[in-house]
């Protein structure tokens, strides 16, 4: 799974609008989470929302790598 967290031009984003899931094939998924400029991203919460979309996530078997693009 590739997770991208994007900032929105609104103060807050509703949970039903927060995540988008795209099947990239061969077992890869792109999960995009949208957060308002007044919100702090919460990765465990994103994973719980992804599970509701049918993406199986096992936190104890998941590795996380953080990358940041310069402005």
mmCIF file as gemmi writes it, N, C-alpha and C atoms, coordinates in Angstrom:
data_model
loop_
_atom_site.group_PDB
_atom_site.id
_atom_site.type_symbol
_atom_site.label_atom_id
_atom_site.label_alt_id
_atom_site.label_comp_id
_atom_site.label_asym_id
_atom_site.label_entity_id
_atom_site.label_seq_id
_atom_site.pdbx_PDB_ins_code
_atom_site.Cartn_x
_atom_site.Cartn_y
_atom_site.Cartn_z
_atom_site.occupancy
_atom_site.B_iso_or_equiv
_atom_site.pdbx_formal_charge
_atom_site.auth_seq_id
_atom_site.auth_asym_id
_atom_site.pdbx_PDB_model_num
ATOM 1 N N . UNK Axp A 1 ? 0.831 -1.159 0 1 0 ? 1 A 1
ATOM 2 C CA . UNK Axp A 1 ? 0 0 0 1 0 ? 1 A 1
ATOM 3 C C . UNK Axp A 1 ? 0.886 1.237 0 1 0 ? 1 A 1
ATOM 4 N N . UNK Axp A 2 ? 0.531 2.177 -0.83 1 0 ? 2 A 1
ATOM 5 C CA . UNK Axp A 2 ? 1.189 3.476 -0.86 1 0 ? 2 A 1
ATOM 6 C C . UNK Axp A 2 ? 0.201 4.485 -0.295 1 0 ? 2 A 1
ATOM 7 N N . UNK Axp A 3 ? 0.601 5.172 0.761 1 0 ? 3 A 1
ATOM 8 C CA . UNK Axp A 3 ? -0.27 6.145 1.407 1 0 ? 3 A 1
ATOM 9 C C . UNK Axp A 3 ? 0.223 7.552 1.086 1 0 ? 3 A 1
ATOM 10 N N . UNK Axp A 4 ? -0.691 8.381 0.599 1 0 ? 4 A 1
ATOM 11 C CA . UNK Axp A 4 ? -0.408 9.784 0.344 1 0 ? 4 A 1
ATOM 12 C C . UNK Axp A 4 ? -1.348 10.609 1.198 1 0 ? 4 A 1
ATOM 13 N N . UNK Axp A 5 ? -0.805 11.552 1.948 1 0 ? 5 A 1
ATOM 14 C CA . UNK Axp A 5 ? -1.625 12.46 2.743 1 0 ? 5 A 1
ATOM 15 C C . UNK Axp A 5 ? -1.568 13.826 2.08 1 0 ? 5 A 1
ATOM 16 N N . UNK Axp A 6 ? -2.74 14.34 1.719 1 0 ? 6 A 1
ATOM 17 C CA . UNK Axp A 6 ? -2.823 15.625 1.037 1 0 ? 6 A 1
ATOM 18 C C . UNK Axp A 6 ? -3.55 16.635 1.916 1 0 ? 6 A 1
ATOM 19 N N . UNK Axp A 7 ? -3.179 17.89 1.76 1 0 ? 7 A 1
ATOM 20 C CA . UNK Axp A 7 ? -3.812 18.978 2.49 1 0 ? 7 A 1
ATOM 21 C C . UNK Axp A 7 ? -4.894 19.605 1.614 1 0 ? 7 A 1
ATOM 22 N N . UNK Axp A 8 ? -6.041 19.883 2.224 1 0 ? 8 A 1
ATOM 23 C CA . UNK Axp A 8 ? -7.162 20.502 1.508 1 0 ? 8 A 1
ATOM 24 C C . UNK Axp A 8 ? -7.2 21.996 1.786 1 0 ? 8 A 1
ATOM 25 N N . UNK Axp A 9 ? -7.933 22.724 0.974 1 0 ? 9 A 1
ATOM 26 C CA . UNK Axp A 9 ? -8.08 24.174 1.132 1 0 ? 9 A 1
ATOM 27 C C . UNK Axp A 9 ? -9.238 24.545 2.052 1 0 ? 9 A 1
ATOM 28 N N . UNK Axp A 10 ? -9.684 23.601 2.858 1 0 ? 10 A 1
ATOM 29 C CA . UNK Axp A 10 ? -10.773 23.823 3.811 1 0 ? 10 A 1
ATOM 30 C C . UNK Axp A 10 ? -10.26 23.483 5.207 1 0 ? 10 A 1
ATOM 31 N N . UNK Axp A 11 ? -10.898 24.006 6.265 1 0 ? 11 A 1
ATOM 32 C CA . UNK Axp A 11 ? -10.409 23.737 7.623 1 0 ? 11 A 1
ATOM 33 C C . UNK Axp A 11 ? -10.494 22.27 8.032 1 0 ? 11 A 1
ATOM 34 N N . UNK Axp A 12 ? -11.559 21.58 7.608 1 0 ? 12 A 1
ATOM 35 C CA . UNK Axp A 12 ? -11.742 20.179 8.019 1 0 ? 12 A 1
ATOM 36 C C . UNK Axp A 12 ? -12.39 19.393 6.894 1 0 ? 12 A 1
ATOM 37 N N . UNK Axp A 13 ? -12.109 18.086 6.871 1 0 ? 13 A 1
ATOM 38 C CA . UNK Axp A 13 ? -12.667 17.18 5.864 1 0 ? 13 A 1
ATOM 39 C C . UNK Axp A 13 ? -13.472 16.114 6.608 1 0 ? 13 A 1
ATOM 40 N N . UNK Axp A 14 ? -14.683 15.843 6.145 1 0 ? 14 A 1
ATOM 41 C CA . UNK Axp A 14 ? -15.523 14.814 6.755 1 0 ? 14 A 1
ATOM 42 C C . UNK Axp A 14 ? -14.929 13.432 6.501 1 0 ? 14 A 1
ATOM 43 N N . UNK Axp A 15 ? -15.146 12.507 7.442 1 0 ? 15 A 1
ATOM 44 C CA . UNK Axp A 15 ? -14.595 11.155 7.309 1 0 ? 15 A 1
ATOM 45 C C . UNK Axp A 15 ? -15.046 10.464 6.024 1 0 ? 15 A 1
ATOM 46 N N . UNK Axp A 16 ? -16.284 10.712 5.586 1 0 ? 16 A 1
ATOM 47 C CA . UNK Axp A 16 ? -16.76 10.05 4.368 1 0 ? 16 A 1
ATOM 48 C C . UNK Axp A 16 ? -16.095 10.6 3.108 1 0 ? 16 A 1
ATOM 49 N N . UNK Axp A 17 ? -15.356 11.701 3.238 1 0 ? 17 A 1
ATOM 50 C CA . UNK Axp A 17 ? -14.605 12.283 2.128 1 0 ? 17 A 1
ATOM 51 C C . UNK Axp A 17 ? -13.091 12.15 2.312 1 0 ? 17 A 1
ATOM 52 N N . UNK Axp A 18 ? -12.67 11.546 3.428 1 0 ? 18 A 1
ATOM 53 C CA . UNK Axp A 18 ? -11.262 11.554 3.827 1 0 ? 18 A 1
ATOM 54 C C . UNK Axp A 18 ? -10.372 10.654 2.972 1 0 ? 18 A 1
ATOM 55 N N . UNK Axp A 19 ? -10.803 9.439 2.646 1 0 ? 19 A 1
ATOM 56 C CA . UNK Axp A 19 ? -9.902 8.503 1.963 1 0 ? 19 A 1
ATOM 57 C C . UNK Axp A 19 ? -10.436 8.091 0.595 1 0 ? 19 A 1
ATOM 58 N N . UNK Axp A 20 ? -9.487 7.858 -0.312 1 0 ? 20 A 1
ATOM 59 C CA . UNK Axp A 20 ? -9.762 7.281 -1.632 1 0 ? 20 A 1
ATOM 60 C C . UNK Axp A 20 ? -8.828 6.092 -1.794 1 0 ? 20 A 1
ATOM 61 N N . UNK Axp A 21 ? -9.337 5.019 -2.312 1 0 ? 21 A 1
ATOM 62 C CA . UNK Axp A 21 ? -8.555 3.8 -2.496 1 0 ? 21 A 1
ATOM 63 C C . UNK Axp A 21 ? -8.52 3.449 -3.971 1 0 ? 21 A 1
ATOM 64 N N . UNK Axp A 22 ? -7.322 3.204 -4.479 1 0 ? 22 A 1
ATOM 65 C CA . UNK Axp A 22 ? -7.142 2.854 -5.888 1 0 ? 22 A 1
ATOM 66 C C . UNK Axp A 22 ? -6.345 1.55 -5.974 1 0 ? 22 A 1
ATOM 67 N N . UNK Axp A 23 ? -6.891 0.562 -6.671 1 0 ? 23 A 1
ATOM 68 C CA . UNK Axp A 23 ? -6.208 -0.713 -6.875 1 0 ? 23 A 1
ATOM 69 C C . UNK Axp A 23 ? -5.228 -0.54 -8.035 1 0 ? 23 A 1
ATOM 70 N N . UNK Axp A 24 ? -3.939 -0.681 -7.758 1 0 ? 24 A 1
ATOM 71 C CA . UNK Axp A 24 ? -2.901 -0.528 -8.78 1 0 ? 24 A 1
ATOM 72 C C . UNK Axp A 24 ? -2.548 -1.85 -9.447 1 0 ? 24 A 1
ATOM 73 N N . UNK Axp A 25 ? -3.141 -2.945 -8.963 1 0 ? 25 A 1
ATOM 74 C CA . UNK Axp A 25 ? -2.871 -4.262 -9.524 1 0 ? 25 A 1
ATOM 75 C C . UNK Axp A 25 ? -1.711 -4.954 -8.828 1 0 ? 25 A 1
ATOM 76 N N . UNK Axp A 26 ? -1.654 -6.251 -8.986 1 0 ? 26 A 1
ATOM 77 C CA . UNK Axp A 26 ? -0.592 -7.102 -8.44 1 0 ? 26 A 1
ATOM 78 C C . UNK Axp A 26 ? -0.406 -6.916 -6.935 1 0 ? 26 A 1
ATOM 79 N N . UNK Axp A 27 ? -1.509 -6.664 -6.218 1 0 ? 27 A 1
ATOM 80 C CA . UNK Axp A 27 ? -1.461 -6.542 -4.77 1 0 ? 27 A 1
ATOM 81 C C . UNK Axp A 27 ? -1.067 -5.176 -4.243 1 0 ? 27 A 1
ATOM 82 N N . UNK Axp A 28 ? -0.923 -4.189 -5.117 1 0 ? 28 A 1
ATOM 83 C CA . UNK Axp A 28 ? -0.569 -2.828 -4.694 1 0 ? 28 A 1
ATOM 84 C C . UNK Axp A 28 ? -1.806 -1.939 -4.712 1 0 ? 28 A 1
ATOM 85 N N . UNK Axp A 29 ? -1.868 -1.07 -3.705 1 0 ? 29 A 1
ATOM 86 C CA . UNK Axp A 29 ? -2.971 -0.108 -3.592 1 0 ? 29 A 1
ATOM 87 C C . UNK Axp A 29 ? -2.4 1.267 -3.304 1 0 ? 29 A 1
ATOM 88 N N . UNK Axp A 30 ? -3.086 2.296 -3.795 1 0 ? 30 A 1
ATOM 89 C CA . UNK Axp A 30 ? -2.761 3.673 -3.42 1 0 ? 30 A 1
ATOM 90 C C . UNK Axp A 30 ? -3.922 4.171 -2.571 1 0 ? 30 A 1
ATOM 91 N N . UNK Axp A 31 ? -3.601 4.578 -1.367 1 0 ? 31 A 1
ATOM 92 C CA . UNK Axp A 31 ? -4.574 5.131 -0.439 1 0 ? 31 A 1
ATOM 93 C C . UNK Axp A 31 ? -4.244 6.608 -0.282 1 0 ? 31 A 1
ATOM 94 N N . UNK Axp A 32 ? -5.201 7.464 -0.621 1 0 ? 32 A 1
ATOM 95 C CA . UNK Axp A 32 ? -5.005 8.902 -0.502 1 0 ? 32 A 1
ATOM 96 C C . UNK Axp A 32 ? -5.911 9.41 0.61 1 0 ? 32 A 1
ATOM 97 N N . UNK Axp A 33 ? -5.318 10.104 1.582 1 0 ? 33 A 1
ATOM 98 C CA . UNK Axp A 33 ? -6.077 10.664 2.696 1 0 ? 33 A 1
ATOM 99 C C . UNK Axp A 33 ? -6.029 12.184 2.603 1 0 ? 33 A 1
ATOM 100 N N . UNK Axp A 34 ? -7.16 12.804 2.765 1 0 ? 34 A 1
ATOM 101 C CA . UNK Axp A 34 ? -7.288 14.246 2.634 1 0 ? 34 A 1
ATOM 102 C C . UNK Axp A 34 ? -7.574 14.84 4.012 1 0 ? 34 A 1
ATOM 103 N N . UNK Axp A 35 ? -6.785 15.842 4.393 1 0 ? 35 A 1
ATOM 104 C CA . UNK Axp A 35 ? -6.952 16.517 5.679 1 0 ? 35 A 1
ATOM 105 C C . UNK Axp A 35 ? -7.064 18.017 5.457 1 0 ? 35 A 1
ATOM 106 N N . UNK Axp A 36 ? -7.925 18.646 6.247 1 0 ? 36 A 1
ATOM 107 C CA . UNK Axp A 36 ? -8.065 20.087 6.197 1 0 ? 36 A 1
ATOM 108 C C . UNK Axp A 36 ? -6.872 20.767 6.841 1 0 ? 36 A 1
ATOM 109 N N . UNK Axp A 37 ? -6.697 22.054 6.559 1 0 ? 37 A 1
ATOM 110 C CA . UNK Axp A 37 ? -5.521 22.773 7.066 1 0 ? 37 A 1
ATOM 111 C C . UNK Axp A 37 ? -5.541 22.978 8.576 1 0 ? 37 A 1
ATOM 112 N N . UNK Axp A 38 ? -6.675 22.751 9.236 1 0 ? 38 A 1
ATOM 113 C CA . UNK Axp A 38 ? -6.75 22.858 10.696 1 0 ? 38 A 1
ATOM 114 C C . UNK Axp A 38 ? -6.669 21.489 11.372 1 0 ? 38 A 1
ATOM 115 N N . UNK Axp A 39 ? -6.471 20.43 10.613 1 0 ? 39 A 1
ATOM 116 C CA . UNK Axp A 39 ? -6.442 19.072 11.147 1 0 ? 39 A 1
ATOM 117 C C . UNK Axp A 39 ? -5.025 18.518 11.162 1 0 ? 39 A 1
ATOM 118 N N . UNK Axp A 40 ? -4.787 17.587 12.06 1 0 ? 40 A 1
ATOM 119 C CA . UNK Axp A 40 ? -3.52 16.879 12.125 1 0 ? 40 A 1
ATOM 120 C C . UNK Axp A 40 ? -3.731 15.462 11.594 1 0 ? 40 A 1
ATOM 121 N N . UNK Axp A 41 ? -2.97 15.037 10.595 1 0 ? 41 A 1
ATOM 122 C CA . UNK Axp A 41 ? -3.125 13.674 10.071 1 0 ? 41 A 1
ATOM 123 C C . UNK Axp A 41 ? -2.923 12.634 11.17 1 0 ? 41 A 1
ATOM 124 N N . UNK Axp A 42 ? -3.726 11.57 11.097 1 0 ? 42 A 1
ATOM 125 C CA . UNK Axp A 42 ? -3.697 10.498 12.071 1 0 ? 42 A 1
ATOM 126 C C . UNK Axp A 42 ? -3.649 9.173 11.313 1 0 ? 42 A 1
ATOM 127 N N . UNK Axp A 43 ? -2.456 8.59 11.182 1 0 ? 43 A 1
ATOM 128 C CA . UNK Axp A 43 ? -2.276 7.386 10.368 1 0 ? 43 A 1
ATOM 129 C C . UNK Axp A 43 ? -3.082 6.198 10.894 1 0 ? 43 A 1
ATOM 130 N N . UNK Axp A 44 ? -3.106 5.91 12.207 1 0 ? 44 A 1
ATOM 131 C CA . UNK Axp A 44 ? -3.947 4.793 12.655 1 0 ? 44 A 1
ATOM 132 C C . UNK Axp A 44 ? -5.428 4.976 12.286 1 0 ? 44 A 1
ATOM 133 N N . UNK Axp A 45 ? -5.914 6.202 12.362 1 0 ? 45 A 1
ATOM 134 C CA . UNK Axp A 45 ? -7.3 6.466 11.971 1 0 ? 45 A 1
ATOM 135 C C . UNK Axp A 45 ? -7.494 6.243 10.475 1 0 ? 45 A 1
ATOM 136 N N . UNK Axp A 46 ? -6.517 6.646 9.673 1 0 ? 46 A 1
ATOM 137 C CA . UNK Axp A 46 ? -6.577 6.411 8.227 1 0 ? 46 A 1
ATOM 138 C C . UNK Axp A 46 ? -6.638 4.914 7.94 1 0 ? 46 A 1
ATOM 139 N N . UNK Axp A 47 ? -5.837 4.127 8.656 1 0 ? 47 A 1
ATOM 140 C CA . UNK Axp A 47 ? -5.834 2.677 8.451 1 0 ? 47 A 1
ATOM 141 C C . UNK Axp A 47 ? -7.188 2.062 8.815 1 0 ? 47 A 1
ATOM 142 N N . UNK Axp A 48 ? -7.814 2.573 9.88 1 0 ? 48 A 1
ATOM 143 C CA . UNK Axp A 48 ? -9.146 2.081 10.251 1 0 ? 48 A 1
ATOM 144 C C . UNK Axp A 48 ? -10.172 2.416 9.174 1 0 ? 48 A 1
ATOM 145 N N . UNK Axp A 49 ? -10.086 3.614 8.607 1 0 ? 49 A 1
ATOM 146 C CA . UNK Axp A 49 ? -10.992 3.982 7.52 1 0 ? 49 A 1
ATOM 147 C C . UNK Axp A 49 ? -10.738 3.114 6.288 1 0 ? 49 A 1
ATOM 148 N N . UNK Axp A 50 ? -9.477 2.813 6.014 1 0 ? 50 A 1
ATOM 149 C CA . UNK Axp A 50 ? -9.135 1.962 4.868 1 0 ? 50 A 1
ATOM 150 C C . UNK Axp A 50 ? -9.707 0.558 5.051 1 0 ? 50 A 1
ATOM 151 N N . UNK Axp A 51 ? -9.677 0.061 6.278 1 0 ? 51 A 1
ATOM 152 C CA . UNK Axp A 51 ? -10.234 -1.271 6.55 1 0 ? 51 A 1
ATOM 153 C C . UNK Axp A 51 ? -11.729 -1.296 6.244 1 0 ? 51 A 1
ATOM 154 N N . UNK Axp A 52 ? -12.421 -0.183 6.496 1 0 ? 52 A 1
ATOM 155 C CA . UNK Axp A 52 ? -13.846 -0.103 6.19 1 0 ? 52 A 1
ATOM 156 C C . UNK Axp A 52 ? -14.1 -0.144 4.688 1 0 ? 52 A 1
ATOM 157 N N . UNK Axp A 53 ? -13.102 0.274 3.896 1 0 ? 53 A 1
ATOM 158 C CA . UNK Axp A 53 ? -13.199 0.212 2.432 1 0 ? 53 A 1
ATOM 159 C C . UNK Axp A 53 ? -12.813 -1.167 1.906 1 0 ? 53 A 1
ATOM 160 N N . UNK Axp A 54 ? -12.409 -2.065 2.818 1 0 ? 54 A 1
ATOM 161 C CA . UNK Axp A 54 ? -12.084 -3.424 2.404 1 0 ? 54 A 1
ATOM 162 C C . UNK Axp A 54 ? -10.608 -3.698 2.252 1 0 ? 54 A 1
ATOM 163 N N . UNK Axp A 55 ? -9.754 -2.755 2.623 1 0 ? 55 A 1
ATOM 164 C CA . UNK Axp A 55 ? -8.314 -2.973 2.53 1 0 ? 55 A 1
ATOM 165 C C . UNK Axp A 55 ? -7.831 -3.603 3.836 1 0 ? 55 A 1
ATOM 166 N N . UNK Axp A 56 ? -7.389 -4.857 3.787 1 0 ? 56 A 1
ATOM 167 C CA . UNK Axp A 56 ? -6.936 -5.501 5.018 1 0 ? 56 A 1
ATOM 168 C C . UNK Axp A 56 ? -5.586 -4.939 5.466 1 0 ? 56 A 1
ATOM 169 N N . UNK Axp A 57 ? -5.538 -4.459 6.691 1 0 ? 57 A 1
ATOM 170 C CA . UNK Axp A 57 ? -4.313 -3.893 7.244 1 0 ? 57 A 1
ATOM 171 C C . UNK Axp A 57 ? -4.051 -4.54 8.588 1 0 ? 57 A 1
ATOM 172 N N . UNK Axp A 58 ? -2.849 -5.067 8.77 1 0 ? 58 A 1
ATOM 173 C CA . UNK Axp A 58 ? -2.446 -5.636 10.041 1 0 ? 58 A 1
ATOM 174 C C . UNK Axp A 58 ? -1.308 -4.78 10.591 1 0 ? 58 A 1
ATOM 175 N N . UNK Axp A 59 ? -1.601 -3.88 11.543 1 0 ? 59 A 1
ATOM 176 C CA . UNK Axp A 59 ? -0.574 -2.953 12.046 1 0 ? 59 A 1
ATOM 177 C C . UNK Axp A 59 ? 0.687 -3.629 12.567 1 0 ? 59 A 1
ATOM 178 N N . UNK Axp A 60 ? 0.557 -4.811 13.148 1 0 ? 60 A 1
ATOM 179 C CA . UNK Axp A 60 ? 1.74 -5.491 13.688 1 0 ? 60 A 1
ATOM 180 C C . UNK Axp A 60 ? 2.612 -6.089 12.593 1 0 ? 60 A 1
ATOM 181 N N . UNK Axp A 61 ? 2.09 -6.173 11.375 1 0 ? 61 A 1
ATOM 182 C CA . UNK Axp A 61 ? 2.853 -6.74 10.263 1 0 ? 61 A 1
ATOM 183 C C . UNK Axp A 61 ? 3.118 -5.701 9.171 1 0 ? 61 A 1
ATOM 184 N N . UNK Axp A 62 ? 2.99 -4.431 9.525 1 0 ? 62 A 1
ATOM 185 C CA . UNK Axp A 62 ? 3.131 -3.353 8.551 1 0 ? 62 A 1
ATOM 186 C C . UNK Axp A 62 ? 4.374 -2.529 8.836 1 0 ? 62 A 1
ATOM 187 N N . UNK Axp A 63 ? 5.141 -2.255 7.786 1 0 ? 63 A 1
ATOM 188 C CA . UNK Axp A 63 ? 6.297 -1.362 7.896 1 0 ? 63 A 1
ATOM 189 C C . UNK Axp A 63 ? 5.909 -0.001 7.345 1 0 ? 63 A 1
ATOM 190 N N . UNK Axp A 64 ? 6.373 1.041 8.008 1 0 ? 64 A 1
ATOM 191 C CA . UNK Axp A 64 ? 6.06 2.399 7.582 1 0 ? 64 A 1
ATOM 192 C C . UNK Axp A 64 ? 7.352 3.111 7.208 1 0 ? 64 A 1
ATOM 193 N N . UNK Axp A 65 ? 7.319 3.806 6.088 1 0 ? 65 A 1
ATOM 194 C CA . UNK Axp A 65 ? 8.442 4.633 5.644 1 0 ? 65 A 1
ATOM 195 C C . UNK Axp A 65 ? 7.884 6.02 5.375 1 0 ? 65 A 1
ATOM 196 N N . UNK Axp A 66 ? 8.536 7.004 5.876 1 0 ? 66 A 1
ATOM 197 C CA . UNK Axp A 66 ? 8.069 8.375 5.736 1 0 ? 66 A 1
ATOM 198 C C . UNK Axp A 66 ? 8.921 9.12 4.728 1 0 ? 66 A 1
ATOM 199 N N . UNK Axp A 67 ? 8.271 9.724 3.769 1 0 ? 67 A 1
ATOM 200 C CA . UNK Axp A 67 ? 8.953 10.557 2.797 1 0 ? 67 A 1
ATOM 201 C C . UNK Axp A 67 ? 8.29 11.912 2.766 1 0 ? 67 A 1
ATOM 202 N N . UNK Axp A 68 ? 9.037 12.902 2.471 1 0 ? 68 A 1
ATOM 203 C CA . UNK Axp A 68 ? 8.489 14.257 2.436 1 0 ? 68 A 1
ATOM 204 C C . UNK Axp A 68 ? 9.025 14.983 1.225 1 0 ? 68 A 1
ATOM 205 N N . UNK Axp A 69 ? 8.122 15.608 0.475 1 0 ? 69 A 1
ATOM 206 C CA . UNK Axp A 69 ? 8.544 16.373 -0.691 1 0 ? 69 A 1
ATOM 207 C C . UNK Axp A 69 ? 8.844 17.804 -0.25 1 0 ? 69 A 1
ATOM 208 N N . UNK Axp A 70 ? 9.931 18.375 -0.721 1 0 ? 70 A 1
ATOM 209 C CA . UNK Axp A 70 ? 10.219 19.768 -0.38 1 0 ? 70 A 1
ATOM 210 C C . UNK Axp A 70 ? 9.226 20.706 -1.054 1 0 ? 70 A 1
ATOM 211 N N . UNK Axp A 71 ? 8.998 21.826 -0.433 1 0 ? 71 A 1
ATOM 212 C CA . UNK Axp A 71 ? 8.055 22.808 -0.984 1 0 ? 71 A 1
ATOM 213 C C . UNK Axp A 71 ? 8.663 23.58 -2.101 1 0 ? 71 A 1
